Amino acid sequence: MALPNFENVVNAVASDTNTPTETVSKMYADTWAEYSDGARILDYLTVLVAKRVRENLRGIRQDRH
């Protein structure tokens, strides 16, 4: 299944969080799989997944400091 706007979202999150696109891409795909499993309505899933990935990346950065 193709993820909606995958490349655009990954690039935006990578830029916003100063994280390599490869890392964001993997996290986004994993989170998408988790969130979409059994979901019947996917309208806002892109936004929710991007938000979760950003939060996770910020949490990782805070843990390092």
C-alpha positions as CSV (number, residue, x, y, z in Angstrom):
1,M,0.0,0.0,0.0
2,A,1.4,3.4,-0.9
3,L,1.5,5.9,1.9
4,P,-0.2,9.2,1.1
5,N,2.3,12.1,0.5
6,F,5.0,9.8,2.0
7,E,8.0,11.6,0.5
8,N,6.7,15.1,1.2
9,V,5.9,14.3,4.8
10,V,9.2,12.5,5.4
11,N,11.1,15.4,4.0
12,A,9.2,17.9,6.1
13,V,9.7,16.0,9.3
14,A,13.4,15.4,8.5
15,S,13.9,19.1,7.9
16,D,11.9,20.2,11.0
17,T,13.8,17.8,13.3
18,N,17.2,17.9,11.6
19,T,17.1,14.2,11.2
20,P,18.3,12.1,8.3
21,T,15.5,11.3,5.8
22,E,16.4,7.6,6.0
23,T,15.7,7.6,9.8
24,V,12.5,9.5,9.4
25,S,11.4,7.3,6.5
26,K,11.8,4.1,8.6
27,M,10.1,5.6,11.7
28,Y,7.2,6.9,9.5
29,A,6.7,3.6,7.8
30,D,6.7,1.7,11.1
31,T,4.3,4.1,12.8
32,W,2.0,4.1,9.7
33,A,1.9,0.3,9.9
34,E,1.1,0.4,13.6
35,Y,-1.6,3.1,13.3
36,S,-3.3,1.8,10.1
37,D,-3.6,-1.8,11.3
38,G,-7.3,-2.3,11.5
39,A,-8.1,1.4,11.0
40,R,-11.3,2.0,9.0
41,I,-10.9,5.7,8.5
42,L,-7.5,6.9,7.2
43,D,-8.4,10.5,6.4
44,Y,-6.2,12.0,9.1
45,L,-3.7,9.2,9.5
46,T,-0.9,11.1,7.7
47,V,-1.2,14.0,10.2
48,L,-1.3,11.7,13.2
49,V,1.6,9.6,12.1
50,A,3.8,12.7,11.3
51,K,2.9,14.2,14.7
52,R,3.9,11.0,16.5
53,V,7.2,10.7,14.6
54,R,8.1,14.3,15.4
55,E,7.3,13.7,19.1
56,N,9.4,10.5,19.1
57,L,12.3,12.3,17.5
58,R,12.1,15.2,20.0
59,G,11.9,12.8,22.8
60,I,15.1,11.0,21.6
61,R,16.9,14.4,21.3
62,Q,15.9,15.4,24.8
63,D,17.1,12.1,26.3
64,R,20.5,12.7,24.8
65,H,20.9,16.0,26.6
